[in-house]
Each structure stands twice: as structure tokens, then as C-alpha cells.
């Protein structure tokens, strides 16, 4: 039944489509995903043209280089989005998977199976790639998706959603499964947060401010994705060349994203031989470094760090550097300032590595690897919904399984209690 309110009508359509998606075959869902991938490739000129309008407006509004980079869709990025959609085709369908099961003493058989959430809402900003990622993940996991992509990417998202809806419909499924509420502006975002009964779970992706607003104002259950104040700790036994490569990659590979490193911690015993090498490499790459007094005594070209340095997600070519006396002090610093996203240790000492893995309380904890690997695609999940920094249900990169709930199936033969 159609509702007089156009906003509610969209939610009802998404809910109705989600109900039909919950029972379609894996083959049908994969065919729709292939149609989406082909649709994206065929629409590259249209997508890039729409994105150019968003970029021009973003530059005029001075939204900053970091957001502009996230906003940009060129031909290569659109093709990589299509490739990510195709990767989902090859992944197992989580729906119907048995999580656990048993036969009770009375002969009743119980099994816990994965089922879709229903309708997944997403609120994000200046990230048109998220439009494709969440729509595709929702489709494969049997969910509807209601997307609020923000005004910065308004033209890009409009074209992307139209491409996705056409592809789903052309493959014989209900194109209403993916909806955009961008036309309702900020009011629409607020209403989505209160759409309990229409939307089953809400996922915010964006700035710390955006995430905090959704977490505090939403009556719909929220899976919290987090800002990334990400640390790399160079231990006393670290190999210098490995340390330089990991820190440089973690900071400079793509500084505008949440898995980019923001703080470098260096053990005092390693600092004289390793910090000058790292500083030279980072400064040469255009990174602004701000260090504590001990770091500045070793690398004079560093600026002066303060408490704000350690508590800022820069999302730019800026980094804080601090010298610590021990692994304990490094872990204490991380405990105080981390957003619980990703932390990495560079070390040749097995005991230090295992202690770091055990004691650091973040969604992803690494040994001798760049923090840039915290990513659904890199983890083999295909696309990702986001990176959860909470501890309920999902933590770390979220793929298909994280967009499911479970239900219990009980099969009896007349048993009574």
C-alpha cells in the first residue's frame, strides 16, 4: 500500500523489496550483481560527468583535499567499483548458512541459520563508492538498502542509484530494493535515524561528527563505524628498512582514509637509528611531522607536538611522532588516544609481537604490516560496508556475514514440554 508521505513510500518500497530478496536464489542475486557491474561500466561517461559537477561544487565550497579525493570518481575508480561488485559474485552467499546446531536429548533438532537484517540504512558523506559497495553487499545478503549520501556527492549518487536500480530490475528482481533519500536533504537523514519499524539497522560512515550524531540521535539500532586515530609502534628490535616502508605506506599511500596512520610511536632504543630514516622519507613525501621533545632532539626538522596532535584524525599528510621508553608506554598511549580502529607494531621480537596483539584493544591489531590492509577488499570480503569500531555483533571490516542476523529453526516430531 502506497503512503501519502513520499519519504515513507520509499521506505515501504525498500521493505517490500527486501522481503522478496530474502528468499531469492544465490544465482538470481549473482545475476543482478553482474548486471550492476556491467551497468556501471556502460555508464562510465555519465557517472564521471555527474561526478565532475560534484567536484566543481566541492572545490568552490573548499571542502578540502581529503574529501575531494574521497569524492572523486574517474574511469579507473568506476571500473574498480565494478570489479569489487564482481568479487562479491564469487563469495559464498551467507543466507541460510548454519552457524551451529544440535539434536536435543528429546529428539528435537535445532539449527541457527543466517538471515538478512531486512532493510539496511546508510548515512555517509562525499563517498560515492559507498553507494555501490553498500547496495551490492545488501543485495548479495538479501537486504534492502536506503541510502543518504549527502549533498557533496548528490549528482554522482543520483546516477549511481539509477544505474543500480535499472540493473536489478533488468535481472528480474525488485529494483526498489535500493533507494536514495538524498532529495529529502538533512531532514531526510534525521527521519531515517527515527525510522524504526521501517529500517532494521543504520550504518553511518564519515567524519567523527557525523558518526557521533547518528549514534546519539538514532532510534534505529546503529553499527558504529569509527574515525581512525591509527598508530604504528616501532619497537626496539625493529628492522629499519621494514619500519621505513611500513610507516611510509601507512601514512602516504592514501592519507584521506580511516586506516591511514596518524601517530608514530618509536621505542627510545630504536629512535636514534630508525627515526631519522623515517623522518627523511616522510618529509620527502610532503608529510608535516610534529614531535615531542625527545623526537625533536633526534630529528630537528620536526614541528612541536601537543596533546591535540595525538587526539586528531588528520586525514592529510600530517603525523605526530612520540618517543616511548617501553612497549608498556606505547600501549598506554594507544589506550588513551586510539579510536580502536587499527594499530600496528614493527618488531623482530616474538614476545613483544604477541603481547601487542593480546593487549591492544582495537578492531584490527597487526604485526609487521601496514595499517592500510584494514579493508574489506584486502581481507577478501569483496566490498565492505564499513569498519566497525564497536564490540557488538560486528567488529573490523564488515562484509556479507556482518549484514546478517540469525534465527533458530526447530524441527520436532510431536514433542511437548
N, C-alpha and C positions, 0 to 999 in steps of 0.2 A: 504494500500500500504506500503510495507516494505521500509525502508530508508537505504541508504548505510552506514550511521553512526550507529554503534551498540548501542550507548547511546540513540540516538533519537528513534531508533527502539523500545527500551524498553519503552520509554515514550509513543510512539504511541500505543503500545500494551496495556499499562495500560489505556490509554484514551478510546480505543475501548472497552475494557472490562468494564470500568466504565459506558459507555453508555448503555451497555446491563444490567448491575446490577441495574441501576436506575429504571427499570420497572419490575424486578422480584418480586415474591410474598414474603411475610414475611415467609411463610412456607418453601420456597426454600432456603432463606437466613439462616433460623434456622437449616435446614438440613445440610447446608455447615458448620455452626459453630459446630454442633455436630461431623461432620467428622473431623474437625480440632482438637477438644478436644480428640477424640479417637486416631487420628494420633499422637498427642503429647505423649499420654500415651504409645502407642505402640513403639514409637521411643526413649523412655527414655534412654536406654543404648547408643544409637548413639548420642543423644544430650549431655549426661553427658561426654562421651568420647571426643567429639569435644570441649566442654567447658573446659575440663582438659587441652587441648592444649593451649587454650587462657589464662587460669590461670597461666600455667607454664611460658608462654611468659610474662604475666603481672608481675609476681614475678621477672623474670630476668630483666625486664625493670624498676623495682622498681616504679610501678605506684601508690603505697600507699595502705594502708589497706582499706580506704573508697571506692576507685574504685574497688579494688579486691572483696569487699563484694557485690557491685552492679553487678559485672561481674559474680559472682558465680551462677551456676545452678546445684543444686543437685536433687535427685529424688523428694524430698518433694516440692522443688520450682517448678519443672516442673508440678507436679500434681496440685499445687495451680494455675499455669497458666491455665491448662486445666479446673479447676473448675471455674476460672474467665470467661473463654470463655463460659462455660455453663450458667453462671449467665446472660450473655447477651441474651441468648435464651429466658429467662423468662421476659425480659424487653420489654416494648411496642416499636414497630417499629415507629420511628419518621416520616418516609417518608409518605407524604400525610396527616399528621395531620393538621387540620385547626387552625391557630393561631388566626385569627379573621375574621369576615366577616359581611356583611350587605346587605340590599336591598336599593338601592338609590330611591329617590323620583320618578324617571322616570321608575322604574321597573327593571333596570339593577341589577343583583346580582353579588357582588364581594366577593371573599374569598382569604385570604392569606394562602398558604399552604407550608409546609416544603418540600424541595427538596434537593438532595445531592449537595455537592460542585462540584463534578466531580472527580478530582484527587487530593489527599492529599499527599504532600511530607513531609518527616520527616528526620531531621538530628540529630543524637544523638551519644553518645559515651559510650562504656563499659556497656551497659544496654540491654542485650539480651531479657529481659522481655518486653521491649518496642516494639520489633519486633512483638511479639504475640499480645500485647494489641492494638497497632495501626492497625495491619492487621485485627483483629477481629472487632474492632469498625468501621473501614472503611467499611468492608463487611456488617455489620448489617445496617449501614446508607447509603448503596448503592453507596459508593465511591470506586474508585481505590486507591491504595497506592503505592508510590515509596519511598523506604527506603534506607537511608545511615546510616549504623550502626557503622561505624568506625572500624579501624584496630584492636583495642583491643579485639573486640568480633567477629572477622572475621569468625572463624571456627564455632562458635555457631550459628551465624546468617545465614550462608550458609545452615546448616542443617535445621534450623527452617523454613526458607523461602521455602525450598524444600518440607518439610512436609506440610506446609500450601497450597502451590500450588497444590500438589497432592490431598489433601483433597477437595479443591474447585472443581477441575476438576472431581474427582470421584463422586461428588454430582450433576454433570450435569451443573455447572456454569463455567464461563471462568476463568481458573487458572491464566491467565495473569493479573488478577485484582491486584495481589500483585507482585511487582518487587523489587529486590535489585540492587543497583548500586555500591555496595562495591568494585567490581572488578576495578572500574574506579578511586579509591583512592580519594585523596584530590581534584584532578581536577574534578572528578565527583561531589563532593559536591559543588564546585564552579559553575559548569554548571547547577546543579539543582537549585541553587539560581537565575539563569538567565533564567530559562525555562518557562518564561511567555508565555502563549498560550498552553502549554502542561500541566502545573501544576497550579491548581487553588488557592491553599493555602499551605504555608510551615510552619511547626511547628518544632522549634529547642528545644531539651531537653538536658541539660548537664550543663557544667560549665558556669559561668558568661561570660568568654571569648568567648566561643562558641556561646552563645546566642547573645552577642554584635556583633560578626562578621556577623552572619546571618541577624540580624536586619539592620546593616549598609550597607551590600553588596547586599542583595537580591532585585531583581526587581519583584519577586513574592510576593503577599501580605503575611505578616507574622503574625501568632498569637504568641505573645511573652510569653513564659513560663519563670519564673523568678527564680533567685537564692533566697535562703531563709535565710535572716538575721531575724530570728524569735525571738520574745520577749515574756517572761512571766513576768507579773507585779503582785507582791504580795502586795495587798492593806493593809491599816492599820487594817481593820477588818477581815482579812483572818483567816480561821481556820488553825492552824499549821499543823495538820495531813494531811488535804487536800492539803495544799501548798506543803508539802514534797512529797506526792505521785504524784501530777501533774508535778512538776518541774523535779523530778527524771525520770518519764516516758517520758516527753517531750525531755529530754536530752539523756537518756541512752537506750531507747527502740530500736532505730536503728539510731545511730548518723550520719550515712553517707548519710542520705536522706534530702531533702529540707524542710520537715516540722519538723525537729528536732530543738529544741530551741537552740539559740546561746547566748542570753543575758538574765540575770535575773535582774529585777528591783525590789527593795524592799522598801516599804514606811518606813521612818525613825522610825515611832512609832511602826512598827511591827518588825523591824530588830533585836532588842536585844533578843526577844523571839523566832523568827522563823528562822533567818539566820543561827545560829549555828546548828540547826537541819537539815536544808537543806544541809549546807556545809558538815556535818558529813556523810550524806547519799551519796552525790555526790562524795566526796573524797574516801569513801569506795568502790564506784563503779569504781574508777580509773579515775575520771574526774579531769583534771587540771583546777583550778579556778584562775582567775585573777580579782582582785577587785580594786575599787577606795579606797582612803584613809579612808573614812568612813566605808566601808565594811571590810577593813583590821584591823581597830580598834576593830571590833566586832569579826572577825574570823581571828586570826593571821596567820593561815596556808595558807591564800590566797596569790598568787603572785601579782605582781603590774600590773594594767591595764593601757593602754594608749589609745589614740584615735583610733589606729589601731584595738584594741580589739573590739570596738563597731562596726567597719565597715568591719569585716571579717566574711565570712561564713566558719566556721571551718570544718564542715562535719567530725568531730572527737570528741573524749572525751575531749573537751576544752570548756570553757564557761566564759563569762565576767559577773561580778557582780557589780551592782551600787546601792547605796542608794539614794533615791529621797525624797524630802520634801513633795511632794503632788502628787495627780493624774494629775494635770496640768503638773508638771515637767516630769512625766512618759510619758505622751502623747507627750510632746515636744521632748523628747529623741527619741521616736519611729518615730515621724515625720522626725527627722533629719537623722536617721541611717537605718530605715527599708527599705527593698526591696519591701514592700507592699504585702507580701505573707500571713503570719498568725501571729496574736497576741492574747494573752490570758490574762485575768485578773482573779486573785483569790481573791474573796471578799465575805463578808456577807452583804454588803450594797447595797440595790437595786438601789439607785440613782447613786452610783459610777459605778455599772454594766451597767446601761442604758446609762450613759454619755460615758463610754468607747466604747460601741457598736456604739454610734452615732458619736463620734468624731474621732475615729481611722480610717484612710483611707487605709485599706488593703483589699485584696480579701476575706479573711476569718477573722472574729473577734469573739472571744469566751469568754464565762464567765464560770469559774469553770470547765474547761475541758482541757485535754492535746492537745497540738498542733498536735500531731501525728494523730488526727482524720481528718486533712485536706487531704483527699484521696478519689478518685472516688469510690473505692470499699466500703469504710466506709460510704460514702454518699448515697450508694445504686445505683450507676451508673454502676455497674459491673466493668469493667476495666476503665482506664482513658487514655486520650491522653496526658495529662499533666496538670499542674496547671498554669492557666493564671494569670499573674500579671498586665496585661494591662486593659484598660477600654472599648475597642471597642469590640462589638459582644459577646465575652466570657470572664468571669472573674471567677477565682477559679478553682476547679476541673472540667475538661472538659469531658463530656460523649457523648452519642449519639446525643443529640439535638445540641450540640456545633459543630458537624461536618455537620451541615446542613445550607443551606441558605433558602430563601423563594422566591416564585414567586406568582404573583397575577393572579387569574383566574377570568375572566369577562364573564358572560353569559347574553346575551341580546336577544331581540326579534324584531330586526329591528330599534332600537333607533338610532337617529343621533343627532349630537350636532349642 
